[in-house]
Amino acid sequence: MAMALSSSTTTVSAAIFHGDPPHPLKLHPAAGAIFPLSKNLTSSFATALIQTGRDNNNNSKWRTNVSFLPAFFKSPGKDLNALKEELLQAIAPLDRGAEATLDDQKFVDQIARKLESANPTKDPLKSELLNGKWELLYTTSQSILQTQRPKLLRSRTNYQAINTDTLRAQNMESAPFFNQVTANLTPLSTRKVAVKFDYFKILGLIPVKAPDTALGELEITYLDEELRISRGDKGNLFILKMLDPSYRVPATG
């Protein structure tokens, strides 16, 4: 998705799939609950039981262990929504990751891993939820963020589209350059694919065949109807929101 342009050459990469690619393409310039108890009531009930104890004359003791109660009364959906909100709030001021410090990156990663551990879609590649056009909200990939360029020359927004029926994918940049790249996907599991890029499109117009070394991997670690978290083979983290579930990736470059 990130196709970095330099002053003397154009470096086209597709790092959103796999982080910073080892072999970029160099070109000349161109491119709820059963009982409706309130949270406070539930907490007070649990606390009272936890603190209850009795020592009788025979020195026998009993305790009631109710550590399961908070989880019993929680709604998994509400937990996910709270985590998602926390994640979105954490990344909001980070300019898609370009302004993130190492501490910011660690904090975002911790929240992302909590969501990944509660992923409601266990087999993402078999799910219709994966299909469509997604907008990149955050990444740790420097090649996508293009932090080596002045802000005016960085892509304002990046997108990724995936179609599981055709096993096609497409990365797109917005202004100022509108670069694109398409790819074929090969499932490695029900959540991970190998990526083989086929065509770069410089300025959204000029097609250039990708070299055989333009390869990568992508693992879908969290997926619901509005949010996707992915990780690349270089360890980069990608957080995206759904824009258009009807979008179709071109059959060819």
Backbone hydrogen bonds, N-H to C=O, Kabsch-Sander energy under -0.5 kcal/mol:
donor,donor_aa,acceptor,acceptor_aa,energy
3,M,1,M,-0.7
4,A,2,A,-0.5
6,S,9,T,-2.0
10,T,27,L,-3.3
11,T,4,A,-1.8
11,T,9,T,-0.6
12,V,10,T,-0.7
12,V,25,L,-2.2
13,S,2,A,-0.8
13,S,11,T,-0.6
15,A,2,A,-0.6
17,F,14,A,-1.6
18,H,14,A,-0.5
19,G,15,A,-3.4
25,L,12,V,-1.7
26,K,24,P,-0.5
27,L,10,T,-2.3
37,L,35,F,-2.8
42,T,38,S,-2.6
43,S,39,K,-2.4
44,S,40,N,-2.6
45,F,41,L,-2.6
46,A,42,T,-2.4
47,T,43,S,-2.6
48,A,44,S,-2.5
49,L,45,F,-1.9
50,I,46,A,-2.6
51,Q,47,T,-2.2
52,T,48,A,-0.7
52,T,49,L,-0.7
54,R,62,W,-0.7
56,N,54,R,-0.6
56,N,60,S,-1.4
59,N,56,N,-2.3
62,W,54,R,-0.8
64,T,49,L,-0.5
64,T,52,T,-0.6
65,N,63,R,-0.7
66,V,64,T,-0.7
69,L,66,V,-1.9
72,F,68,F,-2.4
73,F,69,L,-2.1
74,K,70,P,-0.7
74,K,71,A,-0.6
79,D,75,S,-2.0
80,L,76,P,-2.3
81,N,77,G,-2.4
82,A,78,K,-2.3
83,L,79,D,-2.3
84,K,80,L,-2.8
85,E,81,N,-2.4
86,E,82,A,-2.2
87,L,83,L,-2.6
88,L,84,K,-2.7
89,Q,85,E,-2.4
90,A,86,E,-1.9
91,I,87,L,-2.0
92,A,88,L,-1.5
94,L,91,I,-1.9
95,D,92,A,-0.6
97,G,94,L,-1.7
98,A,95,D,-1.9
99,E,94,L,-2.5
100,A,97,G,-1.4
105,Q,101,T,-2.6
106,K,102,L,-2.2
107,F,103,D,-2.3
108,V,104,D,-2.7
109,D,105,Q,-2.4
110,Q,106,K,-2.0
111,I,107,F,-1.8
112,A,108,V,-2.6
113,R,109,D,-2.4
114,K,110,Q,-1.4
115,L,111,I,-1.9
116,E,112,A,-2.7
117,S,113,R,-2.0
118,A,114,K,-0.6
118,A,115,L,-1.1
119,N,116,E,-1.4
122,K,120,P,-0.7
125,L,190,T,-2.5
126,K,123,D,-2.0
127,S,124,P,-1.7
130,L,127,S,-1.1
131,N,128,E,-1.0
132,G,162,I,-2.1
133,K,244,D,-2.7
134,W,160,Q,-3.2
135,E,241,K,-3.0
136,L,158,N,-2.7
137,L,239,I,-3.2
138,Y,239,I,-1.6
139,T,96,R,-1.9
140,T,237,L,-1.3
142,Q,140,T,-0.7
145,L,141,S,-2.1
146,Q,142,Q,-1.8
147,T,142,Q,-0.8
149,R,146,Q,-2.0
153,L,150,P,-1.8
154,R,151,K,-1.6
156,R,175,A,-2.4
159,Y,172,M,-2.8
160,Q,134,W,-2.5
161,A,170,Q,-2.9
162,I,132,G,-1.8
163,N,168,R,-2.5
167,L,163,N,-0.9
168,R,163,N,-1.6
169,A,183,A,-2.1
170,Q,161,A,-2.3
171,N,181,V,-2.9
172,M,159,Y,-2.4
173,E,179,N,-2.7
174,S,157,T,-1.9
177,F,174,S,-0.8
178,F,174,S,-2.1
180,Q,201,K,-1.7
181,V,171,N,-2.0
182,T,199,Y,-2.4
183,A,169,A,-2.3
184,N,196,K,-2.7
185,L,167,L,-2.6
186,T,194,A,-2.4
188,L,192,K,-3.2
189,S,192,K,-1.5
193,V,218,L,-2.7
194,A,186,T,-3.0
195,V,216,G,-3.5
196,K,184,N,-2.6
197,F,195,V,-0.5
197,F,214,A,-2.2
198,D,182,T,-2.1
199,Y,182,T,-0.8
200,F,208,V,-3.1
201,K,180,Q,-2.8
202,I,206,I,-2.9
203,L,31,A,-1.2
204,G,201,K,-1.4
205,L,202,I,-2.3
206,I,202,I,-2.7
208,V,200,F,-3.1
210,A,198,D,-3.0
214,A,211,P,-1.9
215,L,213,T,-2.0
216,G,195,V,-1.8
218,L,193,V,-2.2
219,E,231,R,-2.4
220,I,191,R,-3.2
221,T,219,E,-0.8
221,T,229,I,-2.0
222,Y,229,I,-1.7
224,D,227,L,-2.0
228,R,240,L,-2.6
229,I,222,Y,-2.3
230,S,238,F,-2.7
231,R,219,E,-2.2
232,G,236,N,-2.2
233,D,217,E,-1.0
235,G,232,G,-1.8
238,F,230,S,-2.6
239,I,138,Y,-2.5
240,L,228,R,-2.9
241,K,135,E,-2.3
242,M,226,E,-1.5
243,L,133,K,-2.8
244,D,133,K,-1.8
247,Y,244,D,-1.4
